[in-house]
Amino acid sequence: MPVRDGDGEVWAAMNVTVHAAETSVATLVNEHLPRLMRAAGEVSADWALWRSRPHAEVPRAGVPPWSAVI
């Protein structure tokens, strides 16, 4: 499942790993998928909220503040 920011851009992904011989497709779809979707949605919402807040830029050690990396 994609983890998105507030603009809908994908920044990460989440998945579930199971043993194929021990987990049916029905279990994946009916139990794991809704939980995965909910978790990815919650992380996406948190990420969007965090990105919407102002952040102070902290200079990196050993890098002069006037040398912007582009």
VMD Tcl script that builds the backbone (N, CA, C; Angstrom):
set m [mol new atoms 210]
animate dup $m
set s [atomselect $m all]
$s set {name element resname resid chain x y z} {
  {N N MET 1 A 0.855 -1.174 0.000}
  {CA C MET 1 A 0.000 0.000 0.000}
  {C C MET 1 A 0.895 1.230 0.000}
  {N N PRO 2 A 0.540 2.224 -0.792}
  {CA C PRO 2 A 1.339 3.445 -0.807}
  {C C PRO 2 A 1.130 4.273 0.454}
  {N N VAL 3 A 2.180 4.940 0.871}
  {CA C VAL 3 A 2.114 5.940 1.938}
  {C C VAL 3 A 2.334 7.271 1.243}
  {N N ARG 4 A 1.348 8.148 1.324}
  {CA C ARG 4 A 1.357 9.399 0.566}
  {C C ARG 4 A 1.474 10.611 1.481}
  {N N ASP 5 A 1.929 11.709 0.889}
  {CA C ASP 5 A 1.944 12.971 1.621}
  {C C ASP 5 A 0.628 13.699 1.362}
  {N N GLY 6 A 0.511 14.919 1.835}
  {CA C GLY 6 A -0.728 15.678 1.699}
  {C C GLY 6 A -1.089 16.028 0.264}
  {N N ASP 7 A -0.108 15.980 -0.649}
  {CA C ASP 7 A -0.359 16.259 -2.054}
  {C C ASP 7 A -0.671 14.992 -2.847}
  {N N GLY 8 A -0.670 13.847 -2.163}
  {CA C GLY 8 A -0.944 12.582 -2.834}
  {C C GLY 8 A 0.277 11.914 -3.424}
  {N N GLU 9 A 1.453 12.507 -3.223}
  {CA C GLU 9 A 2.687 11.917 -3.749}
  {C C GLU 9 A 3.108 10.743 -2.876}
  {N N VAL 10 A 3.504 9.656 -3.505}
  {CA C VAL 10 A 3.921 8.454 -2.780}
  {C C VAL 10 A 5.348 8.644 -2.274}
  {N N TRP 11 A 5.544 8.419 -0.976}
  {CA C TRP 11 A 6.856 8.555 -0.344}
  {C C TRP 11 A 7.387 7.233 0.187}
  {N N ALA 12 A 6.497 6.258 0.366}
  {CA C ALA 12 A 6.915 4.972 0.905}
  {C C ALA 12 A 5.836 3.947 0.571}
  {N N ALA 13 A 6.076 2.719 0.973}
  {CA C ALA 13 A 5.086 1.663 0.762}
  {C C ALA 13 A 5.089 0.730 1.963}
  {N N MET 14 A 3.945 0.105 2.196}
  {CA C MET 14 A 3.808 -0.872 3.285}
  {C C MET 14 A 3.298 -2.170 2.681}
  {N N ASN 15 A 3.705 -3.278 3.250}
  {CA C ASN 15 A 3.209 -4.565 2.782}
  {C C ASN 15 A 3.054 -5.538 3.939}
  {N N VAL 16 A 2.485 -6.674 3.636}
  {CA C VAL 16 A 2.326 -7.761 4.601}
  {C C VAL 16 A 2.987 -8.982 3.993}
  {N N THR 17 A 3.772 -9.682 4.788}
  {CA C THR 17 A 4.409 -10.903 4.332}
  {C C THR 17 A 3.830 -12.073 5.109}
  {N N VAL 18 A 3.410 -13.097 4.389}
  {CA C VAL 18 A 2.849 -14.293 5.008}
  {C C VAL 18 A 3.433 -15.522 4.334}
  {N N HIS 19 A 3.285 -16.652 4.970}
  {CA C HIS 19 A 3.688 -17.922 4.385}
  {C C HIS 19 A 2.553 -18.391 3.482}
  {N N ALA 20 A 2.847 -18.534 2.202}
  {CA C ALA 20 A 1.810 -18.852 1.217}
  {C C ALA 20 A 1.091 -20.168 1.506}
  {N N ALA 21 A 1.795 -21.124 2.058}
  {CA C ALA 21 A 1.176 -22.423 2.336}
  {C C ALA 21 A 0.256 -22.383 3.554}
  {N N GLU 22 A 0.374 -21.347 4.367}
  {CA C GLU 22 A -0.400 -21.277 5.601}
  {C C GLU 22 A -1.466 -20.176 5.598}
  {N N THR 23 A -1.504 -19.368 4.550}
  {CA C THR 23 A -2.438 -18.244 4.518}
  {C C THR 23 A -3.214 -18.267 3.205}
  {N N SER 24 A -4.512 -18.305 3.312}
  {CA C SER 24 A -5.345 -18.341 2.112}
  {C C SER 24 A -5.505 -16.937 1.523}
  {N N VAL 25 A -5.895 -16.908 0.259}
  {CA C VAL 25 A -6.165 -15.627 -0.389}
  {C C VAL 25 A -7.313 -14.923 0.326}
  {N N ALA 26 A -8.301 -15.697 0.755}
  {CA C ALA 26 A -9.435 -15.103 1.472}
  {C C ALA 26 A -8.972 -14.414 2.754}
  {N N THR 27 A -8.060 -15.034 3.476}
  {CA C THR 27 A -7.526 -14.429 4.701}
  {C C THR 27 A -6.766 -13.149 4.372}
  {N N LEU 28 A -5.979 -13.190 3.304}
  {CA C LEU 28 A -5.253 -11.989 2.896}
  {C C LEU 28 A -6.210 -10.844 2.569}
  {N N VAL 29 A -7.226 -11.156 1.773}
  {CA C VAL 29 A -8.149 -10.119 1.312}
  {C C VAL 29 A -9.084 -9.653 2.422}
  {N N ASN 30 A -9.588 -10.582 3.207}
  {CA C ASN 30 A -10.612 -10.231 4.200}
  {C C ASN 30 A -10.057 -9.764 5.537}
  {N N GLU 31 A -8.859 -10.198 5.903}
  {CA C GLU 31 A -8.300 -9.836 7.211}
  {C C GLU 31 A -7.104 -8.893 7.111}
  {N N HIS 32 A -6.123 -9.285 6.318}
  {CA C HIS 32 A -4.887 -8.498 6.262}
  {C C HIS 32 A -5.028 -7.218 5.446}
  {N N LEU 33 A -5.692 -7.285 4.294}
  {CA C LEU 33 A -5.801 -6.109 3.435}
  {C C LEU 33 A -6.496 -4.924 4.106}
  {N N PRO 34 A -7.630 -5.123 4.773}
  {CA C PRO 34 A -8.249 -3.960 5.452}
  {C C PRO 34 A -7.347 -3.339 6.519}
  {N N ARG 35 A -6.620 -4.169 7.249}
  {CA C ARG 35 A -5.709 -3.647 8.276}
  {C C ARG 35 A -4.555 -2.884 7.634}
  {N N LEU 36 A -4.038 -3.437 6.542}
  {CA C LEU 36 A -2.948 -2.781 5.835}
  {C C LEU 36 A -3.397 -1.442 5.264}
  {N N MET 37 A -4.565 -1.423 4.672}
  {CA C MET 37 A -5.100 -0.179 4.117}
  {C C MET 37 A -5.312 0.861 5.209}
  {N N ARG 38 A -5.839 0.429 6.343}
  {CA C ARG 38 A -6.065 1.354 7.461}
  {C C ARG 38 A -4.730 1.898 7.980}
  {N N ALA 39 A -3.745 1.022 8.158}
  {CA C ALA 39 A -2.441 1.450 8.670}
  {C C ALA 39 A -1.772 2.419 7.700}
  {N N ALA 40 A -1.803 2.123 6.405}
  {CA C ALA 40 A -1.200 3.012 5.414}
  {C C ALA 40 A -1.923 4.352 5.391}
  {N N GLY 41 A -3.235 4.339 5.549}
  {CA C GLY 41 A -4.002 5.581 5.599}
  {C C GLY 41 A -3.654 6.421 6.814}
  {N N GLU 42 A -3.474 5.763 7.951}
  {CA C GLU 42 A -3.123 6.486 9.174}
  {C C GLU 42 A -1.725 7.085 9.077}
  {N N VAL 43 A -0.782 6.318 8.554}
  {CA C VAL 43 A 0.580 6.837 8.393}
  {C C VAL 43 A 0.576 7.989 7.388}
  {N N SER 44 A -0.171 7.838 6.298}
  {CA C SER 44 A -0.266 8.912 5.306}
  {C C SER 44 A -0.832 10.183 5.928}
  {N N ALA 45 A -1.878 10.044 6.737}
  {CA C ALA 45 A -2.479 11.214 7.394}
  {C C ALA 45 A -1.482 11.873 8.340}
  {N N ASP 46 A -0.762 11.074 9.111}
  {CA C ASP 46 A 0.254 11.623 10.018}
  {C C ASP 46 A 1.360 12.326 9.236}
  {N N TRP 47 A 1.795 11.710 8.135}
  {CA C TRP 47 A 2.852 12.290 7.301}
  {C C TRP 47 A 2.392 13.626 6.718}
  {N N ALA 48 A 1.154 13.663 6.215}
  {CA C ALA 48 A 0.612 14.898 5.645}
  {C C ALA 48 A 0.528 15.992 6.701}
  {N N LEU 49 A 0.086 15.649 7.896}
  {CA C LEU 49 A 0.004 16.624 8.982}
  {C C LEU 49 A 1.385 17.148 9.338}
  {N N TRP 50 A 2.353 16.257 9.467}
  {CA C TRP 50 A 3.716 16.651 9.814}
  {C C TRP 50 A 4.295 17.583 8.751}
  {N N ARG 51 A 4.073 17.243 7.473}
  {CA C ARG 51 A 4.618 18.069 6.388}
  {C C ARG 51 A 3.920 19.418 6.287}
  {N N SER 52 A 2.706 19.534 6.788}
  {CA C SER 52 A 1.972 20.791 6.698}
  {C C SER 52 A 2.438 21.800 7.737}
  {N N ARG 53 A 3.187 21.351 8.712}
  {CA C ARG 53 A 3.660 22.245 9.775}
  {C C ARG 53 A 4.975 22.902 9.372}
  {N N PRO 54 A 5.199 24.121 9.829}
  {CA C PRO 54 A 6.485 24.776 9.516}
  {C C PRO 54 A 7.629 24.071 10.241}
  {N N HIS 55 A 8.760 23.988 9.574}
  {CA C HIS 55 A 9.935 23.344 10.148}
  {C C HIS 55 A 11.135 24.272 10.014}
  {N N ALA 56 A 11.926 24.319 11.053}
  {CA C ALA 56 A 13.165 25.079 11.008}
  {C C ALA 56 A 14.217 24.228 10.315}
  {N N GLU 57 A 14.993 24.837 9.452}
  {CA C GLU 57 A 16.045 24.110 8.773}
  {C C GLU 57 A 17.278 24.101 9.667}
  {N N VAL 58 A 17.807 22.938 9.918}
  {CA C VAL 58 A 18.971 22.777 10.778}
  {C C VAL 58 A 20.186 22.553 9.888}
  {N N PRO 59 A 21.206 23.400 10.013}
  {CA C PRO 59 A 22.387 23.225 9.165}
  {C C PRO 59 A 23.122 21.923 9.520}
  {N N ARG 60 A 23.656 21.273 8.501}
  {CA C ARG 60 A 24.422 20.044 8.719}
  {C C ARG 60 A 25.837 20.401 9.145}
  {N N ALA 61 A 26.405 19.589 9.987}
  {CA C ALA 61 A 27.765 19.824 10.466}
  {C C ALA 61 A 28.747 19.743 9.306}
  {N N GLY 62 A 29.656 20.694 9.244}
  {CA C GLY 62 A 30.692 20.682 8.224}
  {C C GLY 62 A 30.260 21.227 6.874}
  {N N VAL 63 A 29.019 21.657 6.747}
  {CA C VAL 63 A 28.536 22.210 5.480}
  {C C VAL 63 A 28.247 23.686 5.694}
  {N N PRO 64 A 28.962 24.555 4.995}
  {CA C PRO 64 A 28.692 25.988 5.163}
  {C C PRO 64 A 27.257 26.322 4.783}
  {N N PRO 65 A 26.595 27.209 5.527}
  {CA C PRO 65 A 25.200 27.525 5.255}
  {C C PRO 65 A 24.975 28.129 3.878}
  {N N TRP 66 A 26.002 28.721 3.287}
  {CA C TRP 66 A 25.836 29.356 1.967}
  {C C TRP 66 A 25.993 28.362 0.832}
  {N N SER 67 A 26.376 27.104 1.108}
  {CA C SER 67 A 26.560 26.121 0.022}
  {C C SER 67 A 25.316 25.250 -0.082}
  {N N ALA 68 A 24.379 25.700 -0.849}
  {CA C ALA 68 A 23.126 24.950 -1.036}
  {C C ALA 68 A 23.359 23.784 -1.989}
  {N N VAL 69 A 22.826 22.653 -1.617}
  {CA C VAL 69 A 22.894 21.476 -2.477}
  {C C VAL 69 A 21.612 21.445 -3.297}
  {N N ILE 70 A 21.773 21.394 -4.588}
  {CA C ILE 70 A 20.591 21.404 -5.463}
  {C C ILE 70 A 20.503 20.089 -6.186}
}
mol reanalyze $m
mol bondsrecalc $m
mol representation Tube
mol addrep $m
